[in-house]
Amino acid sequence: MNRLDSFFYEQFQTGVSMSDSDVLIRIVGQWGHITLNRPRALNALTFAMCNAIDDALAAWTRDSGVLGVLIDGAGERGFCAGADIRALYDAIRKGEVAQADVFFAREYRLNARIAKFPKPYIALMDGLTMGGGVGLSAHGSHRVVSERTVLAMPEVGIGFIPDVGATYLLGRVPDNLGTHAALTAMRLTGADSIAIGLADYYVPGQLLDDLRQRVLTAPSADHAVAALRACATAPPASALLEQRGWTQSCYDHASIDDILVALGNGGEAAHMARTVIAAQSPTAIKLTLRALRAGRGYNAVEPCLQQEYRVALRCMRAPDFTEGVRAAVVDKDRTPHWQPDSLAQVDEATLDRYFAPLGAAELLF
């Protein structure tokens, strides 16, 4: 943590508290076991939780007695619904936007650590897995979904972009299926997640407790992987994969305006996608499309996270994020008033400012 992070970390902690039980971190046998433990908040991720998980992974990397990591979520509803965006909203409304800067820096560094973790990192993505929850799981080496999994990057609906390295993951999905999922904030099933490369194993929910026990008692990494394979079954057909015939052509156009025209000239599913995209933040939609396409050119997740960080900090200082959170989470009226409210008003110069380097504030790993 650099001096700037340390300064803002102290300020952030004065406004956001974390119970010792918000995340459970322990060693079971020879395995690190992390459990997100805020079930009433759908295990939403706070800065302090990111801090604790990152420190644990750093320690376990060096500890030869730890074979690998298993991460899961408490409760029956979800693995992790993402970052605690209400806390970010409250901080920004108080004029403390620097808290958001520090949160994203810590979260994105954690995502990068997971992507490069040198031991098995087994994520049980059971139930709701959104936003920051995707960052905690989809970069891991062994990703498990079930029939209860609902995975999504819904950020365009709150004036933000898919982050936590999602533009790197989704941008390179064949047939523009990742672009489709990102621009529509689509909710993916476990089968969809495997089909587009965001997960590896489909394990029925009734077998997850047995799998958890078998992993945590495994005497080697090979035994843990064998347990994964033994519990996994073939996933059902992916409804998303069946859409690739039209997603490839419709989303291949250069601009979002041309994409919307192509969707409008498509079939029923394409028409529905157009309607959904048109209702999102115009700025967020254009930013997301550019970020996804840039993400295809990176050969590692770190430069993509740097790009997302630049955009994230600018989004925190623009009106659409707080308005999107207000409409979706605070007032829940589902009627955000975007500024600007049309795609035509979001020009290339505006987008360039979001993607511009941050100088001394650039995210470093």
C-alpha positions as CSV (number, residue, x, y, z in Angstrom):
1,M,0.0,0.0,0.0
2,N,1.5,3.3,-1.0
3,R,1.3,6.5,1.1
4,L,-1.7,7.8,-0.8
5,D,-3.6,4.5,-0.3
6,S,-2.6,4.6,3.4
7,F,-3.9,8.1,3.9
8,F,-7.3,7.4,2.3
9,Y,-7.5,3.9,3.9
10,E,-7.6,5.6,7.3
11,Q,-10.3,8.0,6.1
12,F,-12.3,5.2,4.5
13,Q,-12.2,3.2,7.7
14,T,-13.7,6.1,9.7
15,G,-16.9,5.8,7.5
16,V,-17.1,2.1,6.8
17,S,-16.7,-0.5,9.5
18,M,-16.3,-4.2,9.0
19,S,-17.2,-6.8,11.6
20,D,-14.5,-9.5,12.1
21,S,-17.1,-11.9,10.8
22,D,-17.8,-10.1,7.5
23,V,-15.3,-12.4,5.9
24,L,-14.1,-15.6,7.4
25,I,-10.5,-16.5,6.7
26,R,-8.9,-19.6,8.1
27,I,-6.8,-22.6,7.2
28,V,-8.6,-26.0,7.1
29,G,-6.2,-28.9,6.9
30,Q,-3.8,-27.7,4.2
31,W,-6.3,-25.4,2.4
32,G,-7.0,-21.7,2.8
33,H,-10.7,-21.2,3.2
34,I,-12.4,-17.9,2.6
35,T,-16.1,-17.3,3.2
36,L,-17.8,-14.1,2.4
37,N,-20.1,-13.7,5.4
38,R,-22.6,-10.9,4.8
39,P,-25.6,-13.0,3.7
40,R,-28.1,-10.3,4.5
41,A,-26.2,-8.0,2.0
42,L,-25.8,-10.9,-0.5
43,N,-22.1,-10.9,0.6
44,A,-21.5,-7.5,-0.9
45,L,-17.8,-6.7,-0.9
46,T,-16.4,-3.8,1.2
47,F,-12.9,-2.3,1.1
48,A,-12.0,-4.0,4.4
49,M,-13.1,-7.4,3.0
50,C,-10.9,-6.8,-0.1
51,N,-8.0,-5.8,2.2
52,A,-8.4,-9.0,4.4
53,I,-8.7,-11.3,1.4
54,D,-5.7,-9.8,-0.4
55,D,-3.5,-10.0,2.6
56,A,-4.5,-13.7,3.1
57,L,-3.7,-14.6,-0.5
58,A,-0.3,-12.9,-0.2
59,A,0.5,-14.9,2.9
60,W,-0.7,-18.2,1.5
61,T,1.3,-17.6,-1.7
62,R,4.4,-17.8,0.4
63,D,3.3,-20.5,2.8
64,S,4.4,-23.9,1.4
65,G,2.0,-25.6,3.9
66,V,-1.0,-24.2,2.1
67,L,-2.0,-26.3,-1.0
68,G,-4.6,-23.9,-2.4
69,V,-7.6,-21.8,-1.7
70,L,-11.4,-22.4,-1.6
71,I,-13.6,-19.3,-1.6
72,D,-17.4,-19.4,-1.1
73,G,-20.3,-17.3,0.2
74,A,-22.5,-17.7,3.2
75,G,-26.2,-18.1,3.0
76,E,-28.4,-19.6,0.3
77,R,-28.9,-16.7,-2.0
78,G,-25.5,-15.9,-3.5
79,F,-21.8,-16.0,-3.6
80,C,-21.4,-12.3,-3.9
81,A,-23.6,-9.6,-5.4
82,G,-20.7,-7.3,-6.1
83,A,-19.2,-4.2,-4.4
84,D,-21.2,-2.4,-1.7
85,I,-22.3,0.3,-4.1
86,R,-24.5,1.9,-1.5
87,A,-21.4,2.7,0.6
88,L,-19.7,4.2,-2.5
89,Y,-22.8,6.2,-3.3
90,D,-22.9,7.6,0.3
91,A,-19.2,8.5,0.2
92,I,-19.6,10.4,-3.1
93,R,-22.7,12.2,-1.8
94,K,-20.7,13.4,1.2
95,G,-18.0,14.7,-1.1
96,E,-15.6,11.9,-0.2
97,V,-15.0,10.5,-3.7
98,A,-11.4,9.5,-2.8
99,Q,-12.9,6.6,-0.8
100,A,-14.1,5.1,-4.1
101,D,-10.7,5.6,-5.7
102,V,-9.0,3.6,-2.9
103,F,-11.7,0.9,-3.0
104,F,-11.3,0.3,-6.7
105,A,-7.5,0.3,-6.4
106,R,-7.5,-2.3,-3.7
107,E,-10.2,-4.4,-5.4
108,Y,-8.5,-4.4,-8.8
109,R,-5.1,-5.3,-7.3
110,L,-6.9,-8.2,-5.6
111,N,-8.4,-9.3,-9.0
112,A,-4.9,-9.3,-10.4
113,R,-3.5,-11.4,-7.5
114,I,-6.3,-13.9,-8.1
115,A,-5.5,-14.2,-11.8
116,K,-1.8,-14.9,-11.0
117,F,-2.3,-17.0,-7.8
118,P,0.2,-19.8,-8.2
119,K,-1.9,-22.5,-6.5
120,P,-5.3,-23.9,-7.1
121,Y,-8.0,-21.2,-6.5
122,I,-11.4,-22.9,-6.3
123,A,-14.4,-20.6,-6.4
124,L,-17.9,-21.8,-5.6
125,M,-20.0,-19.4,-7.7
126,D,-23.3,-20.7,-6.3
127,G,-26.3,-18.3,-6.5
128,L,-26.0,-14.7,-7.3
129,T,-22.5,-13.8,-8.6
130,M,-22.3,-10.2,-9.9
131,G,-19.8,-7.4,-10.4
132,G,-17.1,-7.7,-7.8
133,G,-18.2,-11.3,-7.2
134,V,-17.2,-12.1,-10.7
135,G,-13.8,-10.5,-10.0
136,L,-13.4,-12.7,-7.0
137,S,-14.1,-15.9,-8.9
138,A,-13.8,-15.7,-12.7
139,H,-10.1,-15.0,-12.6
140,G,-9.5,-18.2,-10.5
141,S,-8.0,-21.4,-11.8
142,H,-11.0,-23.6,-10.9
143,R,-14.5,-22.0,-11.1
144,V,-17.6,-23.9,-10.1
145,V,-21.2,-23.1,-11.0
146,S,-24.5,-24.8,-10.2
147,E,-28.1,-24.7,-11.4
148,R,-28.6,-21.8,-8.9
149,T,-25.8,-19.6,-10.4
150,V,-26.9,-16.2,-11.7
151,L,-23.9,-14.4,-13.1
152,A,-23.9,-10.8,-14.4
153,M,-22.0,-7.6,-14.9
154,P,-24.9,-5.2,-14.6
155,E,-22.9,-2.0,-14.4
156,V,-24.3,-0.2,-17.5
157,G,-27.6,0.1,-15.6
158,I,-26.0,2.3,-13.0
159,G,-23.9,4.5,-15.2
160,F,-20.7,2.5,-14.9
161,I,-18.8,-0.1,-16.9
162,P,-18.1,-3.8,-16.4
163,D,-14.9,-3.7,-14.3
164,V,-12.9,-6.1,-12.1
165,G,-11.2,-7.3,-15.3
166,A,-14.5,-8.2,-16.9
167,T,-13.8,-6.2,-20.1
168,Y,-10.7,-8.5,-20.5
169,L,-12.8,-11.7,-19.9
170,L,-15.9,-10.6,-21.9
171,G,-14.2,-8.8,-24.7
172,R,-12.5,-11.9,-26.0
173,V,-15.5,-14.2,-25.9
174,P,-16.2,-15.5,-29.4
175,D,-19.1,-14.5,-31.5
176,N,-19.5,-11.2,-29.6
177,L,-21.5,-13.1,-26.9
178,G,-19.5,-11.3,-24.2
179,T,-20.2,-7.9,-25.7
180,H,-23.9,-8.9,-25.8
181,A,-23.9,-9.9,-22.2
182,A,-22.1,-6.7,-21.1
183,L,-24.2,-4.2,-23.0
184,T,-27.5,-5.8,-22.0
185,A,-26.4,-6.5,-18.3
186,M,-27.6,-10.0,-19.1
187,R,-28.0,-12.6,-16.3
188,L,-26.2,-15.7,-17.2
189,T,-26.9,-19.2,-16.0
190,G,-24.2,-21.6,-14.8
191,A,-24.4,-23.3,-18.2
192,D,-24.0,-19.9,-20.0
193,S,-21.0,-19.1,-17.8
194,I,-19.2,-22.4,-18.8
195,A,-20.2,-21.9,-22.5
196,I,-18.4,-18.5,-22.7
197,G,-15.4,-19.4,-20.6
198,L,-16.3,-17.8,-17.2
199,A,-16.5,-21.1,-15.4
200,D,-15.2,-24.6,-15.6
201,Y,-17.2,-27.1,-13.6
202,Y,-21.0,-27.6,-13.3
203,V,-21.8,-29.1,-9.9
204,P,-25.4,-29.7,-8.8
205,G,-26.2,-27.6,-5.7
206,Q,-26.9,-30.7,-3.6
207,L,-23.3,-31.9,-4.1
208,L,-21.6,-28.6,-3.1
209,D,-21.3,-29.4,0.6
210,D,-19.7,-32.7,-0.3
211,L,-17.4,-31.1,-2.7
212,R,-16.4,-28.5,-0.2
213,Q,-15.6,-31.1,2.4
214,R,-13.6,-33.2,-0.1
215,V,-11.5,-30.2,-1.2
216,L,-10.7,-29.1,2.3
217,T,-9.6,-32.5,3.3
218,A,-7.6,-33.2,0.1
219,P,-4.0,-34.2,0.7
220,S,-2.8,-32.7,-2.6
221,A,-3.9,-30.3,-5.3
222,D,-4.4,-33.3,-7.6
223,H,-6.8,-34.9,-5.1
224,A,-8.8,-31.6,-5.0
225,V,-9.0,-31.5,-8.8
226,A,-10.1,-35.1,-8.8
227,A,-12.9,-34.3,-6.4
228,L,-14.0,-31.4,-8.7
229,R,-14.2,-33.8,-11.6
230,A,-16.0,-36.5,-9.7
231,C,-18.7,-34.1,-8.5
232,A,-19.2,-32.2,-11.8
233,T,-21.8,-33.1,-14.4
234,A,-22.3,-32.0,-17.9
235,P,-24.1,-28.6,-17.9
236,P,-27.5,-28.3,-19.7
237,A,-27.6,-26.4,-23.0
238,S,-26.7,-22.8,-22.9
239,A,-29.5,-20.4,-24.1
240,L,-26.9,-17.7,-24.6
241,L,-24.8,-19.9,-26.9
242,E,-27.8,-20.4,-29.1
243,Q,-27.9,-16.7,-29.9
244,R,-24.4,-16.6,-31.5
245,G,-25.8,-16.6,-35.0
246,W,-27.0,-13.0,-34.7
247,T,-24.8,-11.7,-32.0
248,Q,-21.7,-12.1,-34.2
249,S,-23.1,-10.0,-37.0
250,C,-25.1,-7.4,-35.0
251,Y,-22.3,-6.5,-32.6
252,D,-19.5,-6.4,-35.3
253,H,-20.4,-2.9,-36.3
254,A,-18.0,-0.1,-35.5
255,S,-20.3,2.1,-33.4
256,I,-23.1,1.6,-30.9
257,D,-25.4,3.5,-33.2
258,D,-24.8,1.0,-36.0
259,I,-25.2,-1.9,-33.5
260,L,-28.6,-0.6,-32.5
261,V,-29.7,-0.3,-36.1
262,A,-28.6,-3.9,-36.8
263,L,-30.4,-5.1,-33.6
264,G,-33.5,-3.3,-34.7
265,N,-33.4,-5.1,-38.0
266,G,-32.9,-8.5,-36.4
267,G,-35.2,-11.1,-34.9
268,E,-37.2,-11.0,-31.7
269,A,-34.1,-11.6,-29.4
270,A,-32.2,-8.9,-31.2
271,H,-35.1,-6.5,-30.8
272,M,-35.2,-7.2,-27.1
273,A,-31.5,-6.6,-26.8
274,R,-31.9,-3.2,-28.5
275,T,-34.6,-2.1,-26.1
276,V,-32.5,-3.1,-23.1
277,I,-29.4,-1.3,-24.4
278,A,-31.3,1.8,-25.3
279,A,-32.5,2.2,-21.7
280,Q,-29.1,2.2,-20.2
281,S,-26.8,5.1,-19.5
282,P,-25.6,6.4,-23.0
283,T,-22.2,7.3,-21.6
284,A,-21.8,3.9,-19.9
285,I,-22.8,2.1,-23.1
286,K,-20.3,3.9,-25.2
287,L,-17.5,3.5,-22.6
288,T,-18.3,-0.2,-22.3
289,L,-18.1,-0.9,-26.0
290,R,-14.7,0.9,-26.3
291,A,-13.4,-0.9,-23.1
292,L,-14.4,-4.3,-24.4
293,R,-12.8,-3.8,-27.7
294,A,-9.6,-2.4,-26.2
295,G,-9.6,-5.4,-23.8
296,R,-9.2,-7.8,-26.7
297,G,-5.8,-6.4,-27.4
298,Y,-4.3,-7.1,-23.9
299,N,-2.4,-10.3,-23.2
300,A,-2.9,-10.1,-19.5
301,V,-5.5,-8.7,-17.1
302,E,-3.3,-6.0,-15.4
303,P,-3.3,-3.5,-18.3
304,C,-7.0,-4.0,-18.7
305,L,-7.5,-3.3,-15.0
306,Q,-5.5,-0.2,-15.4
307,Q,-7.8,0.9,-18.2
308,E,-10.9,0.1,-16.1
309,Y,-9.4,2.1,-13.2
310,R,-9.0,5.2,-15.3
311,V,-12.6,4.9,-16.4
312,A,-13.9,4.1,-13.0
313,L,-12.4,7.2,-11.4
314,R,-14.0,9.4,-14.0
315,C,-17.3,7.6,-13.6
316,M,-17.3,8.4,-9.9
317,R,-17.0,12.0,-10.7
318,A,-19.8,12.0,-13.4
319,P,-23.5,12.3,-12.6
320,D,-24.7,8.9,-14.0
321,F,-23.2,6.7,-11.3
322,T,-24.9,8.3,-8.4
323,E,-28.1,8.7,-10.4
324,G,-28.0,5.1,-11.4
325,V,-27.5,3.9,-7.9
326,R,-30.2,6.2,-6.6
327,A,-32.7,4.8,-9.1
328,A,-31.7,1.1,-8.6
329,V,-30.8,0.9,-5.0
330,V,-31.7,4.0,-3.0
331,D,-35.1,5.2,-4.2
332,K,-35.7,2.0,-6.3
333,D,-38.0,3.9,-8.7
334,R,-36.1,2.4,-11.7
335,T,-36.3,5.7,-13.6
336,P,-32.8,7.1,-13.9
337,H,-32.3,10.5,-15.5
338,W,-29.1,10.1,-17.5
339,Q,-26.9,13.1,-18.2
340,P,-26.5,13.3,-21.2
341,D,-29.6,11.3,-22.1
342,S,-28.8,10.5,-25.7
343,L,-26.0,8.7,-27.5
344,A,-25.5,11.6,-29.9
345,Q,-24.4,13.8,-27.0
346,V,-21.6,11.5,-26.0
347,D,-18.8,12.3,-28.5
348,E,-15.4,10.7,-29.0
349,A,-13.7,13.6,-27.2
350,T,-15.7,12.9,-24.1
351,L,-14.8,9.2,-24.2
352,D,-11.1,10.1,-24.7
353,R,-11.2,12.0,-21.4
354,Y,-12.5,8.9,-19.5
355,F,-9.7,6.8,-20.9
356,A,-6.9,9.3,-20.5
357,P,-3.9,8.3,-18.3
358,L,-4.0,9.3,-14.7
359,G,-0.4,10.4,-14.3
360,A,0.8,9.9,-10.7
361,A,-2.5,8.4,-9.8
362,E,-2.2,5.5,-12.3
363,L,-3.0,2.1,-10.9
364,L,0.2,0.1,-10.2
365,F,0.7,-3.6,-9.3
